[in-house]
Amino acid sequence: MTLIIDAIYENGVFVPAEPVPLSDRSTVRLSVETPDADAPERPLTVQERADRRFEGDEPLARAIADESEFRLWGH
């Protein structure tokens, strides 16, 4: 199987930007290619994603989520 994934090299480890369909401790062969200067921004690290969590007005966010106009809960 061949997969092409974006990853960040962090503290000596390649961290995939998205989950990959592999079992823990699977053996793989990596071919590393750095993006061109014209390429889009690098993917966020796990920590950067966690840091971007919503930290606003929770009651307001829940009210917006409950509005049928926005359909955030699928109703």
N, C-alpha and C positions, 0 to 999 in steps of 0.2 A: 504494500500500500504506500502511496506517496501523498504526503500532506504538505501544503505550503501554509505556514503560520507566521504571524508577526510575534516577535518576542523582544523582551528587554534583557540585556545582560546586566545583572545586578548582583554585587557581592560574589562574583565567581560562578553565578548560576544563570542559565537562560530561563526566564519566566515568560510563559506564553501569555499573550494579550487576551486570549479567549480560551475557554476550556477545550481540550483536545480529546478525541475518542480513543484514548490509550489507557491501559491498566497501569497502576503504580509499578515502578521499577521496570517498565518495558525498555528493552534495548532498542535504540534508534541510531541512525547515522545522520549527522547534521551537516548541511552545507550552508555556510554563513555568507550572507550578502548584505552589505550595508546599503541603505537607501541613497538615491541620488539627492543632490541639493534641491532639485525641483520636486522631489517626492513630497507627499503630504507629511504632516507632523508625525512624530513617532507615537506609538500607542502609549497610553498612560500606564504607569506601574500600578501594582495592587494598592500600594499606599496612597498614590495620587487619587485613585478612584475612591478610596475610603475617605480621603480628605474632602472630596467634593460632595459628600452627602448633604442633603438639605438640612439647613440649620435655621430655618425661618420661623414664622408664626405658625405653630402646629394647628391651632384651631382654624385658622384661615385656610391652611392647606387641606385639612379634612373637609371643610365646607366646599371648597372648589372641587375636590375629588368626588363629593356626594352630589354635585350638580349634574343633572341628567344631560345638560347641554354639552358637558365635556366628556361624558361617557368613559371616565377613567376606570370604573369598576365593571364595565361591560353591561350596565343596565340602562 
